Amino acid sequence: MMNPEEKKAFEKQIHAYIGKEFGPALVGQDDVNQAMVRQWCEVMGDANPAYTDTEWAATSSRGGTIAPPSMLHIWVMQGYPMAFIKPDDPPVDRQRELHQIFDKYGYKGVVATNCTTEFFTEAKPGDSIQSHSTFDTISDEKATGIGTGYFIETVTNFTNQDGEKLGRMVFRVLKFIPTAQPAAAEESSGGAMSKDPTRLAPALGHDNKWWWDAVNNDDKVLIQRCKSCETLRHPPRPMCHKCQSLEWDSIESTMDGTVNSFCVICYPEIPGYSYPLVGAVIELAEGTRLVSNVVDVDPDDMVIGMKVKGTVEQVDEVTKLPQFRPVKS
């Protein structure tokens, strides 16, 4: 714990970053291109002809295809090299430099809290996308449920090769000192045991509470179905994306699935999870996709297209989740 003088010096150091850019603008390694747009639309299930149908787009008001606005930050992402950056590596920009200062003083936890994006105009095939990121605000120290820390808000402006503004993203993270887990009650033998932390609880709202109730109360995974056109959809939402009907019911999934994509999460380790943690997008037999974990598998054995079978399981003292396992041939 820092004394008042150390805390004052620390805060002066971090607040000095406000208004500074991370470094030189990031320039996309590839210009906007139809192949990447097509792959994005396939993964996202987006059939908007403005993105992929060149003949249809040629007759539209834009005169040609455009890139989905949601791809804007994708063009400048640094990709796989980021996975090989170690916490103690020399910082490559001011963002990592600032985070290393926080780490040095014990604020090693980080969690994204907000992201707001505005779109001004569309990117088109052939555009070179650039991003310019600046530290906008750093809060005073705040006490939160997961620990004490500081909110860092950054602003990123996206432009094309002509300097035309395409969009703006405000991103907010919390750098924090994780709250220590409370100790369990003393055992009758006199020894003390630490209570295991639980996974992060889902945010429940009007549109998804019914889905979680089926998981928690009935050990079932339900898939929302439009009553008008019978289109299945997940995650739950109030309106059908095909016919705009607000009427819906649900069907129960068989939990037979195929791994559509996956990642192996190793760092940072969040209390309540076992590592390495395999997170996967599962294509259910019914046709919708679900983000879940694949368990009882060596991460090196994971492959796209792997057949899996899911069940609803108690993963900690308070949490039930769908979990999938490889189907043995």
Secondary structure as UniProt FT lines:
FT   HELIX           4..15
FT   TURN            16..19
FT   STRAND          26..27
FT   HELIX           34..44
FT   HELIX           49..52
FT   HELIX           54..58
FT   TURN            61..62
FT   HELIX           69..71
FT   TURN            72..73
FT   HELIX           74..76
FT   HELIX           80..84
FT   TURN            87..88
FT   HELIX           94..104
FT   TURN            105..106
FT   STRAND          109..119
FT   TURN            125..126
FT   STRAND          130..138
FT   STRAND          142..143
FT   STRAND          147..159
FT   TURN            161..162
FT   STRAND          165..178
FT   TURN            188..189
FT   TURN            206..208
FT   HELIX           209..218
FT   STRAND          222..226
FT   TURN            227..229
FT   STRAND          232..233
FT   TURN            241..243
FT   STRAND          248..252
FT   STRAND          256..265
FT   TURN            271..272
FT   STRAND          277..284
FT   TURN            285..286
FT   STRAND          289..294
FT   HELIX           299..301
FT   TURN            304..305
FT   STRAND          307..314
FT   STRAND          320..326
//
